[in-house]
Amino acid sequence: MARCSVCGAPAVAYIRYQRRYLCREHYLEFVEEKVRRAMEKYRMVGKGYRVLVALSGGKDSAALLGALASLREKLGYELVAIHIDLGIYEYSVRSREAAERLAEKLGVPLIVVPLKEVLGATIPELAKLSGRPPCSVCGMVKRYVTNAAAVELEADALALGHNADDLAVYNLKSFLNQDLEAISKLGPKTESVPGVAVGRIRPLYTVYEKESFLYAYLKGLPFVHEDCPFVENQQMERQLKEVVNRLEEERPGTKVQLVTKLALRIRDYPRPRGEIRRCKACGLIASGDLCALDRLTLRIFGEPRGPRIREWIRERARELGLIPRRAAPAPAS
C-alpha cells in the first residue's frame, strides 16, 4: 500500500504533478491550501468581506463551500450561501436537499430561492414558454438570481464553483472561436459595478475536477452525484476536455499552467463592448433598457419579474438577520 509522503499514513491519492502521495488528512489540507493561495494571490477576499456562495448541490459547489468554511476564520470573511430550486423534477429535489444538508453541516446561512414560487415558473416551464433551450434559460436565470442576491445582501464577492478543468476548456473553446471577450471573463475574479453587479470569484481556480470530487467525498460533504437531465453534451467541449486530459496525462500540471498563465494575461483580452446600464425595471446591470430576465418575463408574463425576485430575496435575508449589515470594506485592488 502506498504511504503518505508527508506522514507515512496510508495514502488516498497520488498527485502526479507533484509526485507525492497523500493521506486523507493531508489531502484535505492540500486542497484547502490551493484554495487559500488562489484567494490570496488574486486578492479575491479581504478581512470583513461577506462572500455569497452559489450552491448548486453538486460536487464542485460542495467542495467550494467546504473549503471556504474551513478557511473563513483564518482569512476573516463571512459566508452566506444561496441555492436556486430550478424545479427540474427529481434532480432539483435531490439538489435542494443536498444543499440544505451541506449548509447546516457547515453552519452557513442559506437562502433557497424556489423559482416556481418566486418567478412563477420552473426552468422546464420557462423553456417551453420562451421557445429557448433549457440550458440557455437556466444559465440566464441563475446569473440573474445570484447577482440579485449578492446585491441585496451587500456581498463583497460572489463565489462560483468553476474548477481548473472547466476554465481550461472554456478558455480553449473561446480562443478557437475567437471570442476573445469571453476569455476576459475567465480569470480568477471579476470586478464589481457598484449598485448593479457584484464581482465574481473562483476560489477553485487551480483545483482539478477530480481533486474537487475527492475532497467533497473524503470530507463527507453532501452532494448529488448525477448530472442535470437537461445538460447539453456539446461535442466541441467534450472533445476539448479529452484533449486537455490527454495533455495532462502526458505532461502533469498542464491544467494548472494553462489557468495560471491565463490569469497573468487576462487584462490583455478585450472587455465586452457596450455601455453598462441599469435595468429600468429592477435596477440591476443591463445592456439595454431592460435586463435579459426582465425582457423574458415581460414577454411571457406581461410584466418584468426582476423586482419581484429582488423583494423576495430581501425578505428572506431580513428573516435570517443578514440585512442591514455594517458598511462593507473597500474592495482589494
BAFIKE-802682 format. One record per residue: residue in one letter; chain; x, y, z of N, C-alpha, C in turn. Coordinates in steps of 0.1 Angstrom, whole numbers, plus 5000, padded with zeros to 4 digits. Each point is the difference from the previous one (the first is absolute). Example, Ala and Ser with C-alpha at 12.3 -4.5 7.8 and 13.67 -1.06 7.14 Angstrom:
BEGIN
aa,ch,n_xx,n_yy,n_zz,ca_xx,ca_yy,ca_zz,c_xx,c_yy,c_zz
a,A,5132,4943,5078,4991,5012,5000,5009,5012,5000
s,A,4996,5011,4993,5009,5011,5000,4992,5011,5008
***
This chain:
BEGIN
aa,ch,n_xx,n_yy,n_zz,ca_xx,ca_yy,ca_zz,c_xx,c_yy,c_zz
m,A,5008,4988,5000,4992,5012,5000,5009,5013,5000
a,A,4996,5009,4992,5008,5013,4999,4998,5007,5013
r,A,5010,5008,5004,5000,5007,5012,5001,5015,4997
c,A,4994,5008,5009,5000,5015,4999,5014,5005,5000
s,A,5003,5008,4991,5014,5006,4999,5003,5010,5011
v,A,4989,5004,5008,5002,5009,5011,5002,4993,5013
c,A,4991,4991,5003,5000,4994,5013,5001,4984,5000
g,A,4999,4994,4989,5002,4985,5000,4987,4993,5002
a,A,4989,5006,5002,4987,4993,5001,4996,4995,4987
p,A,4990,4990,5000,4995,4995,4987,4995,5012,4991
a,A,5004,4999,4987,4997,5011,4991,4986,4998,4994
v,A,4993,5011,4997,4987,4999,4993,5001,5006,4986
a,A,5011,5007,4997,5001,5007,4987,5015,5001,4996
y,A,5002,5001,4987,5013,5002,4995,4999,5013,4991
i,A,5008,5010,5003,5000,5013,4993,5012,4999,4990
r,A,4996,4997,4987,5010,4997,4990,5009,5012,4998
y,A,4995,5012,4999,5008,5011,4996,5009,5005,5012
q,A,4998,4994,5012,5009,5003,5011,5008,4987,5004
r,A,4996,4989,4994,5007,4987,5002,5000,4997,5015
r,A,4988,5000,5006,4999,4996,5014,4987,4994,5003
y,A,5000,4991,5010,4988,4994,5005,4995,5008,5012
l,A,4987,5000,5003,4994,5007,5011,4990,4991,5007
c,A,5000,5001,5014,4989,4993,5007,4988,5009,5001
r,A,4990,4996,5006,4987,5008,5000,5003,5014,5006
e,A,5006,5000,5012,5002,5013,5007,5008,5010,4991
h,A,5011,4995,4995,5009,5009,4992,4994,5003,4986
y,A,4991,4991,4995,4994,5003,4987,4990,5012,5002
l,A,4992,4999,5011,4991,5011,5003,5008,5013,5002
e,A,5011,5000,5007,5008,5011,5002,5006,5005,4986
f,A,5003,4991,4992,5006,5003,4986,4990,5009,4992
v,A,4987,4995,5000,4990,5007,4992,4997,5014,5006
e,A,4998,5000,5014,4998,5013,5006,5011,5010,4999
e,A,5012,4995,4999,5012,5009,4998,5000,5005,4986
k,A,4995,4992,4990,4999,5005,4987,4990,5012,4999
v,A,4989,4998,5007,4989,5010,5000,5005,5013,5007
r,A,5007,4998,5012,5005,5011,5007,5010,5008,4992
r,A,5009,4993,4993,5011,5007,4992,4993,5008,4988
a,A,4990,4994,4994,4994,5006,4989,4993,5013,5005
m,A,4993,4999,5011,4993,5012,5005,5009,5011,5004
e,A,5011,4996,5006,5010,5011,5004,5008,5005,4988
k,A,5004,4991,4991,5008,5005,4988,4992,5009,4991
y,A,4987,4997,4998,4992,5008,4991,4991,5010,5008
r,A,5002,5002,5013,4993,5009,5008,4985,4999,4999
m,A,4995,4988,5002,4986,4998,4998,4991,5005,5012
v,A,5006,5000,5012,4993,5004,5012,5009,5008,5008
g,A,4993,5007,5010,5007,5008,5010,4994,4998,5013
k,A,5006,5003,5011,4994,4999,5013,4987,5008,5001
g,A,4990,4993,5006,4987,5007,5001,4991,4998,4988
y,A,5005,4994,4990,4992,4998,4988,4988,4991,5003
r,A,4989,5003,4993,4989,4990,4999,5000,4993,4987
v,A,5002,4987,5000,5001,4992,4988,4987,4992,4998
l,A,4994,5002,4989,4988,4992,4997,5004,4988,4991
v,A,4997,4988,5004,5004,4988,4992,4988,4994,4992
a,A,5001,4999,4987,4990,4994,4992,5001,4985,5002
l,A,4989,4994,5006,5000,4986,5004,4990,4992,4991
s,A,5006,4992,4991,4991,4993,4991,4995,4987,5006
g,A,5008,4994,5009,4997,4987,5005,5010,4989,4994
g,A,5008,5004,4990,5010,4991,4994,5013,5000,5008
k,A,5009,4992,4994,5013,4997,5007,5008,5013,5001
d,A,5001,5008,4989,5009,5011,5000,4995,5011,5010
s,A,4987,5003,5000,4996,5010,5010,5001,4995,5014
a,A,4998,4987,5002,5002,4994,5013,5014,5002,5005
a,A,5010,4996,4991,5014,5002,5003,5003,5015,5003
l,A,4994,5008,4992,5003,5015,5002,4995,5004,5013
l,A,4988,4997,5004,4995,5005,5013,5008,4993,5011
g,A,5003,4987,4999,5008,4994,5010,5013,5006,5003
a,A,5008,5003,4989,5013,5006,5001,4999,5015,5006
l,A,4990,5007,4995,4998,5014,5005,4996,5000,5014
a,A,4992,4990,5004,4996,5000,5015,5012,4996,5008
s,A,5009,4992,4995,5012,4997,5008,5010,5011,5001
l,A,5000,5009,4991,5009,5011,4999,4995,5014,5006
r,A,4987,5000,5003,4994,5013,5003,5005,5007,5012
e,A,5004,4992,5011,5006,5007,5011,5014,5005,4998
k,A,5007,4992,4992,5014,5004,4997,5001,5012,4991
l,A,4991,5001,4991,5000,5012,4990,4990,5011,5004
g,A,4992,4997,5010,4991,5011,5006,4989,5005,4991
y,A,4993,4991,4993,4988,5004,4993,4988,4993,5005
e,A,4988,5005,4996,4987,4994,5003,4995,4993,4988
l,A,4993,4988,5003,4994,4992,4989,4985,5000,5001
v,A,4994,5001,4988,4985,4998,4998,4999,4992,4988
a,A,4990,4991,4999,4999,4992,4988,4986,5002,4994
i,A,4999,4998,4987,4987,5001,4993,4998,4987,4991
h,A,4988,4995,5001,4997,4988,4991,4987,5004,4993
i,A,5000,4997,4987,4988,5003,4991,4994,4986,4997
d,A,4988,4999,5005,4992,4988,4997,4994,5002,4986
l,A,5006,4994,4990,4997,5002,4986,4987,4993,4995
g,A,4995,4991,5009,4987,4993,4996,5002,4990,4989
i,A,5012,4994,4999,5003,4990,4990,4998,4986,5006
y,A,4987,4997,5002,4996,4987,5004,5007,4995,5013
e,A,5003,4987,5000,5007,4994,5012,5014,5005,5002
y,A,5006,5004,4989,5014,5005,5001,5001,5012,5009
s,A,4990,5009,4998,5000,5012,5009,4996,4997,5014
v,A,4992,4990,5002,4996,4996,5014,5013,4995,5007
r,A,5007,4991,4993,5013,4995,5007,5010,5011,5001
s,A,5001,5009,4991,5010,5010,5001,4997,5010,5011
r,A,4987,5003,5002,4997,5009,5011,5002,4993,5014
e,A,4997,4987,5001,5002,4993,5012,5015,5000,5003
a,A,5009,4997,4990,5014,5000,5002,5005,5014,5005
a,A,4995,5010,4993,5005,5014,5004,4996,5003,5014
e,A,4988,4997,5004,4995,5003,5013,5008,4992,5011
r,A,5003,4988,4997,5007,4992,5010,5015,5005,5001
l,A,5005,5004,4989,5014,5005,5000,5001,5013,5007
a,A,4991,5009,4998,5001,5013,5007,4998,4998,5015
e,A,4991,4991,5004,4998,4997,5014,5013,4994,5006
k,A,5006,4990,4993,5012,4994,5005,5011,5009,5002
l,A,5001,5010,4992,5012,5010,5000,4996,5012,5008
g,A,4988,5002,5004,4996,5012,5008,5000,5012,4992
v,A,4995,4999,4988,5000,5012,4991,4985,5004,4997
p,A,4996,5012,5002,4986,5005,4997,4997,4997,4985
l,A,4988,4995,4997,4997,4996,4987,4986,5007,4996
i,A,5000,5006,4988,4988,5005,4994,4996,4991,4988
v,A,4989,4993,5001,4995,4992,4989,4990,5008,4992
v,A,5002,5001,4987,4991,5007,4991,4992,4990,4992
p,A,4987,4997,5003,4992,4991,4992,4994,5007,4988
l,A,5005,4997,4988,4996,5008,4988,4985,5000,4998
k,A,4994,4989,5002,4985,4999,4998,4993,5010,5008
e,A,5004,5001,5013,4993,5009,5009,5004,5015,4997
v,A,5013,5002,4998,5005,5014,4999,4997,5006,4986
l,A,5003,4992,4989,4999,5005,4987,4987,4996,4993
g,A,4994,4990,5005,4987,4996,4994,5001,4988,4990
a,A,5013,4995,4998,5002,4989,4991,5013,4993,5003
t,A,5001,4987,4997,5012,4993,5001,5009,5002,4987
i,A,5012,4994,5000,5008,5001,4988,4993,4992,4988
p,A,4995,4988,5002,4994,4994,4989,4988,5008,4995
e,A,4992,5006,5009,4989,5008,4995,5005,5013,4993
l,A,5010,5006,5005,5005,5012,4993,5006,4997,4986
a,A,5006,4988,4999,5006,4996,4987,4988,4998,4990
k,A,4990,4994,5005,4989,4997,4991,4992,5013,4996
l,A,4998,5009,5010,4993,5012,4997,5008,5010,4991
s,A,5014,4999,5001,5008,5010,4993,5005,4994,4986
g,A,4999,4987,4999,5005,4993,4988,5015,5000,4999
r,A,5007,5001,5012,5014,5000,5000,5005,4987,5006
p,A,5012,4995,4998,5006,4988,5006,5000,5002,5015
p,A,4997,4989,5008,5000,5001,5014,5013,5005,5006
c,A,5012,4996,4995,5013,5004,5005,5002,5015,4998
s,A,4995,5006,4989,5001,5014,4997,4992,5008,5011
v,A,4988,4996,5002,4991,5007,5009,5006,4998,5015
c,A,5004,4988,5003,5005,4997,5013,5012,5009,5003
g,A,5010,5001,4991,5012,5008,5002,4997,5014,5003
m,A,4990,5006,4992,4996,5014,5001,4994,5002,5014
v,A,4991,4991,5004,4992,5002,5013,5010,4999,5011
k,A,5009,4990,5000,5010,4998,5011,5009,5013,5001
r,A,5004,5005,4989,5009,5012,5001,4992,5011,5006
y,A,4987,5002,4996,4993,5011,5005,4997,4998,5015
v,A,4996,4989,5004,4996,4997,5014,5012,5002,5010
t,A,5011,4994,4996,5012,5000,5009,5005,5015,5001
n,A,5000,5007,4989,5004,5014,5001,4990,5008,5008
a,A,4987,4998,4998,4990,5007,5008,5002,4998,5014
a,A,5002,4987,5004,5002,4997,5014,5013,5006,5006
a,A,5011,5001,4992,5012,5006,5004,4998,5015,5002
v,A,4993,5006,4992,4997,5015,5001,4991,5002,5012
e,A,4990,4992,5002,4991,5002,5012,5007,4998,5013
l,A,5009,4990,5000,5007,4996,5012,5012,5010,5003
e,A,5002,5009,4990,5012,5009,5001,5013,4991,5001
a,A,5000,4989,4993,5012,4992,5000,5012,5007,4993
d,A,5012,4996,5003,5012,5006,4994,5005,4991,4989
a,A,4995,4988,5000,5005,4990,4989,4989,4989,4999
l,A,4999,4995,4988,4991,4989,4997,5009,4988,4995
a,A,5001,4990,5008,5009,4988,4998,4993,4990,4991
l,A,5007,4996,4989,4995,4990,4991,5009,4987,5001
g,A,4995,4989,4997,5007,4987,5001,5007,4995,4987
h,A,5004,5010,4992,5007,4996,4988,5014,4994,5003
n,A,5004,4988,4995,5013,4995,5003,5010,5002,4988
a,A,5012,4995,5002,5010,5002,4990,4996,4993,4987
d,A,4994,4989,5000,4996,4992,4988,4990,5009,4992
d,A,4990,5005,5008,4989,5008,4993,5007,5012,4993
l,A,5009,5007,5007,5005,5013,4995,5010,4997,4988
a,A,5007,4989,5001,5009,4996,4989,4992,4998,4987
v,A,4989,4993,5001,4992,4996,4988,4993,5013,4995
y,A,4994,5008,5009,4994,5013,4996,5009,5009,4993
n,A,5013,5000,5005,5010,5009,4994,5003,4995,4986
l,A,5003,4988,4998,5003,4994,4987,4989,5002,4990
k,A,4988,4997,5005,4988,5001,4991,4999,5015,4995
s,A,5001,5009,5010,4998,5014,4996,5011,5005,4991
f,A,5013,4995,5002,5011,5004,4991,4998,4994,4986
l,A,4996,4988,4999,4998,4994,4987,4988,5007,4992
n,A,4990,5005,5008,4989,5007,4993,5004,5015,4999
q,A,5012,5004,5004,5004,5014,5001,4990,5009,5007
d,A,4994,4994,5010,4991,5008,5009,5009,5005,5011
l,A,5008,5010,4997,5010,5005,5010,4994,5007,5011
e,A,4989,5006,4998,4993,5007,5011,4995,4990,5011
a,A,4997,4988,4996,4996,4990,5009,5012,4996,5009
i,A,5012,4999,4994,5011,4996,5008,5003,5010,5011
s,A,4997,5013,4998,5002,5010,5010,4992,4998,5012
k,A,4990,4991,5000,4991,4997,5011,5005,4988,5008
l,A,5010,4993,4995,5004,4987,5005,5012,5001,5010
g,A,5003,5011,5005,5010,5002,5010,4996,4996,5014
p,A,5009,5001,5010,4996,4996,5014,4989,5009,5006
k,A,4999,5012,4995,4989,5008,5005,4996,5011,4990
t,A,4988,5005,5002,4996,5012,4992,4996,5011,5010
e,A,5000,5012,4996,4998,5011,5009,4985,5004,5001
s,A,4997,5006,5011,4986,5004,5003,4997,5013,4992
v,A,4987,5002,4997,4995,5012,4995,4991,5005,5011
p,A,5003,5010,5007,4993,5004,5012,4985,5002,4997
g,A,4992,4993,5009,4985,5001,4999,4993,4991,4990
v,A,5008,4995,4990,4993,4992,4990,5005,4986,4998
a,A,5013,4998,5004,5006,4986,4998,5011,4998,5010
v,A,5001,4988,5006,5010,4997,5009,5011,4991,4993
g,A,5012,5003,5003,5011,4993,4994,5000,4985,5003
r,A,5004,4992,4991,5000,4986,5002,5015,4995,5003
i,A,5001,4990,5008,5013,4994,5003,4999,4985,4998
r,A,5012,4994,4996,5000,4986,4998,5011,4993,5009
p,A,4997,4998,5012,5010,4994,5009,5006,4986,4996
l,A,4992,4993,4992,5005,4987,4995,5008,5001,4987
y,A,5006,5012,4998,5006,5003,4987,5011,4990,4996
t,A,5008,4996,5010,5011,4990,4997,4997,4986,5005
v,A,4988,4997,5004,4996,4987,5005,4994,4992,4988
y,A,5005,4988,4998,4995,4991,4989,4986,4995,5004
e,A,4993,4996,4989,4987,4994,5003,5000,4987,5008
k,A,5010,4992,4998,5001,4988,5008,5004,5003,5014
e,A,5008,5010,5002,5004,5005,5013,4988,5005,5008
s,A,4992,5007,4993,4987,5006,5006,4991,4989,5005
f,A,4998,4990,4991,4992,4988,5003,5005,4993,5013
l,A,5013,4997,4999,5006,4992,5011,4999,5008,5013
y,A,5003,5013,5000,4999,5008,5012,4986,4999,5006
a,A,4990,5002,4992,4986,5000,5005,4997,4986,5005
y,A,5004,4990,4994,4997,4986,5004,5007,4997,5013
l,A,5013,5003,5001,5008,4997,5012,4995,5008,5012
k,A,4995,5012,4998,4996,5009,5011,4986,4997,5004
g,A,4993,4991,4993,4986,4996,5003,4990,5011,4997
l,A,5002,5007,4990,4991,5011,4996,4989,4995,4992
p,A,4987,5003,5003,4989,4996,4992,5000,5006,4986
f,A,4998,4992,4990,4999,5006,4986,4993,4989,4991
v,A,4994,5005,4989,4993,4991,4991,5011,4995,4990
h,A,4999,4987,4997,5010,4994,4991,4996,5000,4985
e,A,4987,5002,4997,4996,5000,4986,5000,5014,4994
d,A,5001,5000,4987,4999,5013,4992,4986,5004,4998
c,A,4998,5012,4998,4986,5005,4996,4995,4993,4988
p,A,4988,4996,4999,4995,4993,4988,5000,5008,4988
f,A,5001,5014,5001,5000,5008,4988,5014,5004,4996
v,A,5010,4995,5007,5014,5004,4996,5003,4998,4986
e,A,5005,5010,4993,5004,4999,4986,5013,4994,4998
n,A,5000,4989,4993,5013,4993,4997,5006,5005,4988
q,A,5006,5012,5001,5005,5007,4988,5013,4993,4995
q,A,5000,4997,4987,5010,4992,4995,5014,5007,5001
m,A,5000,5012,4997,5013,5007,5000,5006,5001,5014
e,A,4992,5003,5010,5004,5000,5014,5005,4986,5004
r,A,4993,4990,4996,5004,4986,5004,5013,4996,4994
q,A,5002,5004,4987,5013,4997,4994,5011,5008,5006
l,A,4998,5012,5003,5010,5008,5006,5004,4995,5014
k,A,4990,4995,5007,5003,4995,5013,5009,4987,4999
e,A,4997,4992,4990,5008,4988,4997,5015,5004,4997
v,A,5001,5011,4992,5013,5005,4996,5008,5004,5012
v,A,4993,5008,5009,5007,5006,5012,5004,4988,5009
n,A,4991,4990,5001,5003,4989,5009,5012,4992,4995
r,A,5001,4998,4986,5011,4993,4995,5013,5008,5002
l,A,5000,5013,4998,5012,5008,5003,5004,4999,5015
e,A,4990,5000,5009,5003,4999,5014,5006,4987,5003
e,A,4996,4989,4993,5005,4987,5002,5015,4999,4996
e,A,5003,5007,4989,5013,5000,4994,5009,5010,5007
r,A,4994,5011,5004,5008,5011,5006,4993,5004,5013
p,A,5002,4993,5011,4993,5004,5012,5002,5014,5004
g,A,4989,5007,5004,5000,5014,5003,4996,5009,4989
t,A,4996,4995,4989,4996,5008,4988,4988,5009,5004
k,A,4990,4994,5006,4988,5008,5003,5003,5012,5009
v,A,5009,4998,5011,5003,5011,5008,5008,5010,4993
q,A,5009,4996,4991,5008,5010,4992,4991,5008,4991
l,A,4990,4993,4994,4992,5007,4991,4992,5011,5007
v,A,4994,4997,5011,4991,5010,5007,5009,5011,5007
t,A,5011,4997,5005,5009,5010,5006,5006,5009,4990
k,A,5003,4995,4988,5005,5009,4990,4989,5009,4994
l,A,4988,4994,5000,4988,5008,4996,4998,5012,5009
a,A,5002,4997,5013,4998,5011,5010,5010,5011,4999
l,A,5012,4996,4996,5010,5010,4998,4997,5010,4988
r,A,4994,4995,4990,4997,5007,4988,4986,5005,4999
i,A,4991,4998,5010,4986,5002,4998,4997,5014,4996
r,A,5008,5010,5005,4997,5014,4997,5003,5003,4985
d,A,5007,4992,4993,5004,5002,4986,4988,4997,4991
y,A,4990,4993,5005,4989,4996,4991,4989,5012,5000
p,A,4994,5002,4989,4990,5011,4999,4988,4998,5010
r,A,4996,5010,5006,4988,5000,5008,4987,5000,4992
p,A,4989,4995,5005,4988,5001,4992,4996,5014,4996
r,A,4996,5002,4988,4997,5013,4995,4986,5004,5005
g,A,4997,5013,4999,4987,5004,5004,5000,5007,5013
e,A,4990,5009,5002,4999,5008,5012,4993,4991,5011
i,A,5005,5001,5012,4994,4994,5012,4988,5008,5004
r,A,4989,4995,5000,4988,5007,5003,4992,4994,5012
r,A,4991,5007,5005,4991,4995,5011,4986,4997,4995
c,A,4996,4988,5002,4987,4996,4996,4989,5009,5005
k,A,4991,5005,4992,4989,5009,5004,4990,4993,5009
a,A,4999,4987,5000,4990,4993,5008,5006,4996,5013
c,A,5012,4994,5001,5005,4994,5012,5012,5008,5006
g,A,5006,5008,4991,5011,5008,5005,5014,4993,4999
l,A,5000,4988,4995,5013,4992,5000,5006,5002,4986
i,A,5012,4994,4998,5008,5002,4988,4992,4996,4988
a,A,5002,5007,4989,4993,4997,4987,5008,5006,4989
s,A,4997,4994,4988,5007,5005,4988,4990,5009,4992
g,A,4988,5001,5004,4990,5009,4994,4991,5006,5010
d,A,4988,5003,4996,4990,5006,5010,4996,4990,5011
l,A,4999,4987,4996,4997,4989,5009,5011,4990,5000
c,A,5002,4993,5012,5009,4989,5000,4994,4988,4993
a,A,5008,4989,4998,4995,4989,4993,4988,4993,5007
l,A,5000,4999,5013,4989,4993,5007,4988,5008,4999
d,A,5000,5013,5001,4988,5009,5000,4995,5000,4985
r,A,5008,4999,4990,4995,4999,4987,4993,4987,4998
l,A,5005,4990,5005,4994,4986,4998,4987,5000,5008
t,A,4999,5004,5012,4988,4999,5008,4989,5010,4995
l,A,5005,5011,4995,4990,5010,4994,4993,4993,4988
r,A,5008,4993,4992,4994,4994,4988,4991,4988,5004
i,A,5004,4992,5011,4992,4988,5003,4988,5004,5009
f,A,5002,5008,5010,4990,5003,5010,4993,5013,4999
g,A,5006,5009,4991,4994,5013,4999,5005,5010,5010
e,A,5010,4996,5008,5006,5009,5010,5014,4995,5003
p,A,5009,5010,5002,5014,4996,5004,5000,4995,5015
r,A,5006,4989,5002,4999,4994,5014,5013,5001,5007
g,A,5010,5007,4995,5012,5002,5008,4997,5007,5013
p,A,4992,5011,5001,4997,5006,5013,4994,4990,5010
r,A,4992,4991,4995,4994,4990,5009,5010,4991,5006
i,A,5010,4996,4992,5011,4992,5005,5008,5007,5010
r,A,5003,5012,4997,5008,5008,5010,4993,5002,5013
e,A,4987,5003,5000,4993,5002,5012,4999,4987,5008
w,A,4998,4989,4993,4999,4987,5007,5013,4997,5007
i,A,5011,5002,4993,5013,4997,5007,5003,5009,5011
r,A,4996,5013,4999,5002,5010,5011,4992,4995,5012
e,A,4988,4995,4998,4992,4996,5012,5006,4988,5007
r,A,5005,4990,4992,5007,4988,5006,5013,5004,5007
a,A,5007,5010,4995,5012,5005,5006,4997,5006,5013
r,A,4989,5008,5001,4996,5007,5012,4997,4989,5011
e,A,4992,4990,4995,4996,4989,5010,5013,4993,5006
l,A,5010,4999,4992,5013,4994,5005,5009,5009,5007
g,A,4996,5013,5001,5008,5010,5007,5012,5004,4993
l,A,5000,4999,4986,5011,5003,4992,5001,5014,4995
i,A,4989,5007,5000,4999,5014,4996,4991,5008,5010
p,A,5004,5012,5003,5011,5007,4994,5013,4996,5007
r,A,5011,5002,4993,5013,4997,5006,5009,5012,5001
r,A,5011,4999,5007,5009,5011,5001,5006,5003,4987
a,A,5006,5012,4999,5006,5005,4987,5011,4990,4996
a,A,4999,4996,4987,5010,4990,4995,5014,5006,4999
p,A,5010,4992,5001,5014,5006,4998,5002,5003,4985
a,A,5011,5008,4998,5003,5004,4987,5006,4988,4992
p,A,4996,4997,4988,5005,4989,4993,5015,5000,4998
a,A,5006,4988,4999,5014,4999,4998,5003,5004,4986
s,A,5012,5007,4998,5004,5004,4986,5006,4989,4993
***
